């Protein structure tokens, strides 16, 4: 299986979620199932079925996170010498040349992407256009609405 790139922060968030699922959520669900069983007939016991469904979801998420962490290539961007190039984990400030709007994104793995936190997936069209480029380079991003030109203002490894 291919290694999945993760930043140090992304890996830590996954570990925290895994710890919470195993130490808090899983025991709570087991307790709910035990209480629901005490109510008798399981065929028509809504609490039992809801708890079992929640258990199934939780166990699936635990397996998913464990799989991601076991196949992760954790990259500490602060220790990378990118020589000014845009690489995985870099924080890039770009300007739309048409609208002069300036935005800043960190290029992260798919599981870490969150546009509200300005973290975009390495597989996104903007990220693919940015990889390997340097400050002051102009990139063209193909979008459904047409091509957009951006200039790279800065590249940081933070």
MDAnalysis code that builds the backbone (N, CA, C; Angstrom):
import MDAnalysis as mda
import numpy as np

u = mda.Universe.empty(474, n_residues=158, atom_resindex=np.repeat(np.arange(158), 3), trajectory=True)
u.add_TopologyAttr("name", ["N", "CA", "C"] * 158)
u.add_TopologyAttr("resid", np.arange(1, 159))
u.add_TopologyAttr("resname", ["UNK", "UNK", "UNK", "UNK", "UNK", "UNK", "UNK", "UNK", "UNK", "UNK", "UNK", "UNK", "UNK", "UNK", "UNK", "UNK", "UNK", "UNK", "UNK", "UNK", "UNK", "UNK", "UNK", "UNK", "UNK", "UNK", "UNK", "UNK", "UNK", "UNK", "UNK", "UNK", "UNK", "UNK", "UNK", "UNK", "UNK", "UNK", "UNK", "UNK", "UNK", "UNK", "UNK", "UNK", "UNK", "UNK", "UNK", "UNK", "UNK", "UNK", "UNK", "UNK", "UNK", "UNK", "UNK", "UNK", "UNK", "UNK", "UNK", "UNK", "UNK", "UNK", "UNK", "UNK", "UNK", "UNK", "UNK", "UNK", "UNK", "UNK", "UNK", "UNK", "UNK", "UNK", "UNK", "UNK", "UNK", "UNK", "UNK", "UNK", "UNK", "UNK", "UNK", "UNK", "UNK", "UNK", "UNK", "UNK", "UNK", "UNK", "UNK", "UNK", "UNK", "UNK", "UNK", "UNK", "UNK", "UNK", "UNK", "UNK", "UNK", "UNK", "UNK", "UNK", "UNK", "UNK", "UNK", "UNK", "UNK", "UNK", "UNK", "UNK", "UNK", "UNK", "UNK", "UNK", "UNK", "UNK", "UNK", "UNK", "UNK", "UNK", "UNK", "UNK", "UNK", "UNK", "UNK", "UNK", "UNK", "UNK", "UNK", "UNK", "UNK", "UNK", "UNK", "UNK", "UNK", "UNK", "UNK", "UNK", "UNK", "UNK", "UNK", "UNK", "UNK", "UNK", "UNK", "UNK", "UNK", "UNK", "UNK", "UNK", "UNK", "UNK", "UNK", "UNK", "UNK", "UNK"])
u.atoms.positions = np.array([
    [0.843, -1.178, 0.000],
    [0.000, 0.000, 0.000],
    [0.892, 1.246, 0.000],
    [0.451, 2.282, -0.675],
    [1.223, 3.513, -0.758],
    [1.188, 4.268, 0.559],
    [2.281, 4.947, 0.848],
    [2.339, 5.788, 2.036],
    [1.475, 7.026, 1.810],
    [0.768, 7.425, 2.866],
    [-0.100, 8.594, 2.811],
    [0.604, 9.732, 3.526],
    [0.826, 10.874, 2.859],
    [1.520, 11.966, 3.534],
    [0.624, 12.642, 4.574],
    [1.197, 12.916, 5.726],
    [0.518, 13.624, 6.808],
    [1.493, 14.608, 7.422],
    [0.992, 15.765, 7.802],
    [1.838, 16.685, 8.549],
    [1.876, 16.205, 9.989],
    [2.803, 16.716, 10.769],
    [2.912, 16.356, 12.182],
    [1.609, 16.715, 12.906],
    [1.055, 17.878, 12.606],
    [-0.196, 18.324, 13.222],
    [-1.343, 17.394, 12.864],
    [-1.434, 17.008, 11.594],
    [-2.497, 16.111, 11.151],
    [-2.413, 14.756, 11.818],
    [-1.211, 14.231, 11.957],
    [-1.021, 12.939, 12.614],
    [-1.414, 13.028, 14.086],
    [-1.072, 14.130, 14.731],
    [-1.417, 14.303, 16.140],
    [-2.931, 14.392, 16.324],
    [-3.622, 15.078, 15.432],
    [-5.089, 15.165, 15.520],
    [-5.715, 13.783, 15.358],
    [-5.193, 12.991, 14.429],
    [-5.713, 11.629, 14.256],
    [-5.461, 10.790, 15.501],
    [-4.277, 10.920, 16.099],
    [-3.968, 10.165, 17.321],
    [-4.896, 10.565, 18.469],
    [-5.185, 11.865, 18.575],
    [-6.083, 12.339, 19.631],
    [-7.491, 11.793, 19.425],
    [-7.963, 11.813, 18.184],
    [-9.288, 11.273, 17.887],
    [-9.335, 9.782, 18.201],
    [-8.293, 9.053, 17.828],
    [-8.223, 7.618, 18.095],
    [-8.250, 7.351, 19.600],
    [-7.485, 8.119, 20.355],
    [-7.455, 7.952, 21.802],
    [-8.830, 8.211, 22.416],
    [-9.504, 9.260, 21.953],
    [-10.844, 9.572, 22.465],
    [-11.834, 8.458, 22.121],
    [-11.774, 7.956, 20.902],
    [-12.684, 6.876, 20.503],
    [-12.467, 5.627, 21.350],
    [-11.203, 5.298, 21.609],
    [-10.896, 4.082, 22.367],
    [-11.143, 4.230, 23.863],
    [-10.821, 5.385, 24.435],
    [-10.887, 5.524, 25.888],
    [-12.190, 6.120, 26.402],
    [-12.925, 6.840, 25.573],
    [-14.155, 7.491, 26.039],
    [-15.390, 6.952, 25.316],
    [-15.385, 7.018, 23.998],
    [-16.570, 6.658, 23.220],
    [-16.860, 5.160, 23.288],
    [-15.848, 4.331, 23.052],
    [-16.063, 2.878, 23.054],
    [-16.628, 2.397, 24.399],
    [-16.046, 2.756, 25.559],
    [-16.622, 2.308, 26.833],
    [-18.059, 2.802, 27.056],
    [-18.337, 4.029, 26.613],
    [-19.692, 4.570, 26.756],
    [-20.693, 3.744, 25.954],
    [-20.317, 3.337, 24.745],
    [-21.196, 2.523, 23.899],
    [-21.396, 1.137, 24.514],
    [-20.325, 0.545, 25.019],
    [-20.430, -0.785, 25.645],
    [-21.400, -0.725, 26.828],
    [-21.316, 0.347, 27.613],
    [-22.218, 0.522, 28.750],
    [-23.665, 0.670, 28.263],
    [-23.867, 1.439, 27.187],
    [-25.218, 1.648, 26.644],
    [-25.804, 0.323, 26.133],
    [-24.984, -0.503, 25.497],
    [-25.452, -1.811, 25.010],
    [-25.849, -2.696, 26.187],
    [-25.035, -2.703, 27.229],
    [-25.336, -3.521, 28.413],
    [-26.641, -3.077, 29.067],
    [-26.837, -1.765, 29.177],
    [-28.078, -1.258, 29.770],
    [-29.279, -1.615, 28.904],
    [-29.129, -1.503, 27.584],
    [-30.228, -1.818, 26.673],
    [-30.577, -3.307, 26.738],
    [-29.593, -4.161, 26.919],
    [-29.850, -5.603, 27.028],
    [-30.680, -5.928, 28.261],
    [-30.486, -5.155, 29.314],
    [-31.223, -5.379, 30.548],
    [-32.715, -5.124, 30.386],
    [-33.086, -4.374, 29.344],
    [-34.494, -4.045, 29.109],
    [-35.267, -5.206, 28.499],
    [-34.588, -6.274, 28.143],
    [-35.295, -7.460, 27.646],
    [-35.227, -7.621, 26.147],
    [-36.367, -7.900, 25.525],
    [-36.501, -8.245, 24.104],
    [-35.672, -7.321, 23.199],
    [-34.643, -7.891, 22.570],
    [-33.732, -7.091, 21.744],
    [-34.302, -6.771, 20.366],
    [-35.285, -7.544, 19.901],
    [-35.844, -7.326, 18.552],
    [-36.502, -5.964, 18.432],
    [-37.164, -5.528, 19.483],
    [-37.897, -4.262, 19.416],
    [-37.288, -3.213, 20.352],
    [-36.022, -3.360, 20.649],
    [-35.351, -2.464, 21.578],
    [-34.575, -1.409, 20.788],
    [-35.161, -0.220, 20.665],
    [-34.560, 0.853, 19.860],
    [-33.216, 1.306, 20.421],
    [-33.107, 1.364, 21.755],
    [-31.844, 1.800, 22.364],
    [-30.717, 0.827, 22.022],
    [-31.041, -0.453, 22.048],
    [-30.044, -1.474, 21.731],
    [-29.569, -1.329, 20.290],
    [-30.520, -1.198, 19.370],
    [-30.161, -1.088, 17.948],
    [-29.377, 0.197, 17.663],
    [-29.754, 1.289, 18.333],
    [-29.029, 2.555, 18.152],
    [-27.605, 2.435, 18.686],
    [-27.450, 1.792, 19.840],
    [-26.118, 1.624, 20.419],
    [-25.258, 0.718, 19.555],
    [-25.851, -0.349, 19.003],
    [-25.097, -1.251, 18.121],
    [-24.674, -0.522, 16.837],
    [-25.550, 0.317, 16.321],
    [-25.211, 1.085, 15.112],
    [-24.068, 2.056, 15.414],
    [-24.146, 2.703, 16.561],
    [-23.088, 3.631, 16.964],
    [-21.781, 2.863, 17.178],
    [-21.862, 1.671, 17.744],
    [-20.677, 0.842, 17.953],
    [-20.043, 0.477, 16.610],
    [-20.868, 0.116, 15.649],
    [-20.368, -0.244, 14.325],
    [-19.637, 0.936, 13.679],
    [-20.245, 2.115, 13.763],
    [-19.625, 3.316, 13.201],
    [-18.291, 3.606, 13.893],
    [-18.289, 3.533, 15.225],
    [-17.081, 3.836, 16.003],
    [-15.955, 2.855, 15.696],
    [-16.279, 1.563, 15.659],
    [-15.250, 0.557, 15.364],
    [-14.701, 0.749, 13.948],
    [-15.571, 1.127, 13.018],
    [-15.119, 1.410, 11.650],
    [-14.174, 2.592, 11.604],
    [-14.506, 3.647, 12.360],
    [-13.650, 4.843, 12.402],
    [-12.310, 4.523, 13.053],
    [-12.331, 3.715, 14.121],
    [-11.084, 3.311, 14.779],
    [-10.191, 2.561, 13.788],
    [-10.769, 1.613, 13.068],
    [-9.993, 0.847, 12.079],
    [-9.465, 1.756, 10.980],
    [-10.277, 2.714, 10.554],
    [-9.874, 3.656, 9.504],
    [-8.677, 4.496, 9.964],
    [-8.757, 5.040, 11.165],
    [-7.664, 5.877, 11.683],
    [-6.402, 5.041, 11.880],
    [-6.539, 3.845, 12.455],
    [-5.369, 2.992, 12.650],
    [-4.715, 2.655, 11.317],
    [-5.523, 2.411, 10.294],
    [-4.984, 2.130, 8.961],
    [-4.247, 3.324, 8.385],
    [-4.830, 4.507, 8.545],
    [-4.183, 5.721, 8.037],
    [-2.861, 5.989, 8.746],
    [-2.865, 5.826, 10.062],
    [-1.630, 6.080, 10.811],
    [-0.551, 5.047, 10.494],
    [-0.955, 3.801, 10.262],
    [0.045, 2.777, 9.961],
    [0.645, 2.962, 8.568],
    [-0.099, 3.603, 7.664],
    [0.400, 3.843, 6.311],
    [0.854, 5.283, 6.103],
    [0.956, 6.028, 7.189],
    [1.293, 7.450, 7.074],
    [2.791, 7.672, 6.948],
    [3.112, 8.638, 6.141],
    [4.477, 9.160, 6.090],
    [4.382, 10.546, 6.704],
    [4.798, 10.656, 7.956],
    [4.648, 11.909, 8.686],
    [5.796, 12.834, 8.323],
    [5.419, 13.998, 7.817],
    [6.399, 14.954, 7.311],
    [6.377, 16.198, 8.184],
    [7.523, 16.504, 8.773],
    [7.669, 17.714, 9.584],
    [8.176, 18.817, 8.656],
    [7.263, 19.672, 8.250],
    [7.593, 20.704, 7.268],
    [8.619, 21.696, 7.791],
    [8.712, 21.847, 9.115],
    [9.684, 22.796, 9.668],
    [11.115, 22.301, 9.494],
    [11.288, 21.021, 9.221],
    [12.627, 20.459, 9.045],
    [12.973, 20.234, 7.574],
    [12.102, 20.701, 6.695],
    [12.337, 20.531, 5.254],
    [13.081, 21.751, 4.721],
    [14.081, 21.499, 3.908],
    [14.749, 22.586, 3.207],
    [14.241, 22.562, 1.773],
    [13.166, 23.303, 1.545],
    [12.541, 23.302, 0.224],
    [13.196, 24.255, -0.757],
    [14.218, 24.975, -0.325],
    [14.905, 25.945, -1.187],
    [13.936, 26.909, -1.855],
    [12.893, 27.293, -1.129],
    [11.935, 28.256, -1.665],
    [10.869, 27.643, -2.555],
    [10.934, 26.343, -2.785],
    [9.936, 25.686, -3.633],
    [8.714, 25.288, -2.813],
    [7.580, 25.226, -3.492],
    [6.349, 24.764, -2.863],
    [6.423, 23.241, -2.779],
    [6.344, 22.720, -1.545],
    [6.374, 21.282, -1.298],
    [5.224, 20.941, -0.350],
    [5.001, 19.636, -0.152],
    [3.972, 19.199, 0.779],
    [4.212, 19.841, 2.139],
    [3.152, 20.382, 2.724],
    [3.244, 20.996, 4.042],
    [3.561, 22.480, 4.027],
    [4.015, 22.986, 2.903],
    [4.365, 24.405, 2.820],
    [3.110, 25.269, 2.943],
    [3.305, 26.464, 3.469],
    [2.239, 27.461, 3.529],
    [2.541, 28.477, 2.437],
    [1.571, 28.639, 1.542],
    [1.790, 29.447, 0.342],
    [0.776, 30.587, 0.289],
    [1.294, 31.796, 0.078],
    [0.427, 32.956, -0.103],
    [0.392, 33.258, -1.607],
    [-0.827, 33.312, -2.152],
    [-0.968, 33.551, -3.592],
    [-1.947, 34.691, -3.846],
    [-1.755, 35.351, -4.988],
    [-2.628, 36.460, -5.374],
    [-3.280, 36.148, -6.711],
    [-4.597, 36.269, -6.735],
    [-5.343, 36.130, -7.983],
    [-5.026, 37.372, -8.816],
    [-4.433, 37.179, -9.990],
    [-3.976, 38.324, -10.787],
    [-5.124, 39.137, -11.371],
    [-6.294, 38.528, -11.515],
    [-7.438, 39.257, -12.066],
    [-8.133, 40.090, -10.999],
    [-8.388, 39.492, -9.831],
    [-9.142, 40.180, -8.772],
    [-8.249, 40.818, -7.720],
    [-6.951, 40.502, -7.734],
    [-5.974, 40.970, -6.756],
    [-6.280, 40.469, -5.341],
    [-7.111, 39.425, -5.238],
    [-7.408, 38.813, -3.942],
    [-6.216, 37.953, -3.527],
    [-5.801, 38.117, -2.269],
    [-4.674, 37.356, -1.738],
    [-5.209, 36.320, -0.749],
    [-4.782, 35.070, -0.930],
    [-5.167, 33.988, -0.017],
    [-3.921, 33.220, 0.396],
    [-4.028, 32.549, 1.523],
    [-2.909, 31.779, 2.051],
    [-3.399, 30.362, 2.333],
    [-2.681, 29.356, 1.841],
    [-3.056, 27.958, 2.035],
    [-1.858, 27.153, 2.513],
    [-2.144, 26.130, 3.321],
    [-1.136, 25.129, 3.629],
    [-1.516, 23.887, 2.843],
    [-0.548, 23.261, 2.176],
    [-0.784, 22.056, 1.386],
    [-0.634, 20.843, 2.291],
    [-1.714, 20.099, 2.469],
    [-1.741, 18.975, 3.402],
    [-2.318, 17.732, 2.735],
    [-2.322, 16.631, 3.473],
    [-2.910, 15.393, 2.981],
    [-4.429, 15.486, 2.920],
    [-5.039, 14.554, 2.210],
    [-6.488, 14.575, 2.028],
    [-7.249, 14.585, 3.345],
    [-6.780, 13.813, 4.328],
    [-7.494, 13.706, 5.597],
    [-7.404, 14.961, 6.444],
    [-6.443, 15.803, 6.161],
    [-6.235, 17.018, 6.948],
    [-6.897, 18.238, 6.323],
    [-7.279, 18.141, 5.077],
    [-7.798, 19.295, 4.343],
    [-9.020, 19.887, 5.046],
    [-9.014, 21.194, 5.206],
    [-10.120, 21.928, 5.804],
    [-10.027, 23.360, 5.300],
    [-10.882, 23.693, 4.360],
    [-10.805, 25.006, 3.730],
    [-11.046, 26.133, 4.743],
    [-11.820, 25.870, 5.803],
    [-12.061, 26.884, 6.833],
    [-10.773, 27.236, 7.564],
    [-9.843, 26.274, 7.631],
    [-8.553, 26.513, 8.278],
    [-7.463, 26.802, 7.248],
    [-7.862, 27.044, 5.993],
    [-6.941, 27.335, 4.883],
    [-5.941, 26.206, 4.653],
    [-6.422, 24.966, 4.812],
    [-5.590, 23.784, 4.582],
    [-6.204, 23.050, 3.393],
    [-5.483, 22.995, 2.272],
    [-6.028, 22.345, 1.078],
    [-5.278, 21.050, 0.768],
    [-6.013, 20.134, 0.192],
    [-5.465, 18.824, -0.141],
    [-4.405, 18.935, -1.223],
    [-3.375, 18.123, -1.060],
    [-2.281, 18.073, -2.033],
    [-2.794, 17.659, -3.413],
    [-3.956, 17.016, -3.452],
    [-4.534, 16.569, -4.710],
    [-5.453, 17.583, -5.372],
    [-5.673, 18.712, -4.721],
    [-6.565, 19.731, -5.287],
    [-5.902, 20.397, -6.500],
    [-6.710, 20.950, -7.410],
    [-6.136, 21.601, -8.601],
    [-5.140, 22.723, -8.270],
    [-5.450, 23.531, -7.257],
    [-4.532, 24.625, -6.901],
    [-3.216, 24.057, -6.389],
    [-3.304, 23.066, -5.487],
    [-2.086, 22.478, -4.919],
    [-1.241, 21.817, -5.999],
    [-1.876, 21.091, -6.904],
    [-1.115, 20.434, -7.985],
    [-0.397, 21.458, -8.857],
    [-1.048, 22.609, -9.070],
    [-0.410, 23.655, -9.874],
    [0.739, 24.314, -9.117],
    [0.650, 24.357, -7.788],
    [1.670, 25.026, -6.978],
    [2.925, 24.193, -6.755],
    [2.793, 22.876, -6.662],
    [3.927, 22.010, -6.311],
    [5.116, 22.251, -7.246],
    [6.261, 22.471, -6.631],
    [7.500, 22.652, -7.390],
    [7.759, 24.077, -7.844],
    [6.793, 24.959, -7.669],
    [6.970, 26.354, -8.088],
    [7.627, 27.145, -6.959],
    [8.027, 28.389, -7.277],
    [8.727, 29.239, -6.316],
    [8.055, 30.605, -6.237],
    [8.513, 31.425, -5.265],
    [7.994, 32.790, -5.139],
    [8.126, 33.517, -6.465],
    [7.125, 34.332, -6.750],
    [7.031, 35.162, -7.947],
    [6.674, 34.374, -9.203],
    [6.583, 33.037, -9.123],
    [6.103, 32.258, -10.276],
    [4.619, 32.530, -10.461],
    [4.173, 32.470, -11.705],
    [2.756, 32.599, -12.028],
    [2.259, 31.214, -12.413],
    [1.145, 30.826, -11.806],
    [0.563, 29.520, -12.121],
    [-0.810, 29.724, -12.733],
    [-1.241, 28.755, -13.503],
    [-2.578, 28.778, -14.085],
    [-3.328, 27.569, -13.544],
    [-4.467, 27.838, -12.920],
    [-5.291, 26.779, -12.342],
    [-6.532, 26.628, -13.209],
    [-6.753, 25.403, -13.687],
    [-7.941, 25.131, -14.495],
    [-9.094, 24.800, -13.574],
    [-10.160, 25.595, -13.664],
    [-11.355, 25.391, -12.853],
    [-12.549, 25.196, -13.783],
    [-13.656, 24.716, -13.253],
    [-14.849, 24.577, -14.102],
    [-15.283, 25.905, -14.726],
    [-14.968, 27.012, -14.046],
    [-15.333, 28.329, -14.560],
    [-14.297, 28.926, -15.491],
    [-13.241, 28.209, -15.781],
    [-12.190, 28.711, -16.652],
    [-10.840, 28.702, -15.952],
    [-9.858, 29.268, -16.621],
    [-8.508, 29.294, -16.062],
    [-8.316, 30.550, -15.206],
    [-7.624, 30.369, -14.068],
    [-7.340, 31.482, -13.172],
    [-5.827, 31.557, -12.988],
    [-5.298, 32.778, -13.109],
    [-3.858, 32.984, -12.924],
    [-3.593, 33.495, -11.515],
    [-2.605, 32.881, -10.881],
    [-2.178, 33.290, -9.552],
    [-0.685, 33.547, -9.588],
    [-0.247, 34.518, -8.757],
    [1.181, 34.720, -8.548],
    [1.499, 34.288, -7.128],
    [2.599, 33.567, -6.973],
    [3.023, 33.125, -5.644],
    [3.740, 34.276, -4.963],
    [3.169, 34.722, -3.852],
    [3.727, 35.847, -3.103],
    [4.820, 35.355, -2.148],
    [4.515, 34.280, -1.394],
    [5.510, 33.754, -0.449],
    [5.308, 32.268, -0.225],
    [6.406, 31.621, 0.151],
    [6.401, 30.185, 0.490],
    [7.088, 30.071, 1.846],
    [6.349, 29.489, 2.823],
    [6.899, 29.331, 4.181],
    [6.819, 27.873, 4.599],
    [7.753, 27.476, 5.413],
    [7.783, 26.108, 5.951],
    [7.579, 26.204, 7.460],
    [6.325, 26.419, 7.850],
    [6.011, 26.623, 9.276],
    [5.120, 25.524, 9.815],
])
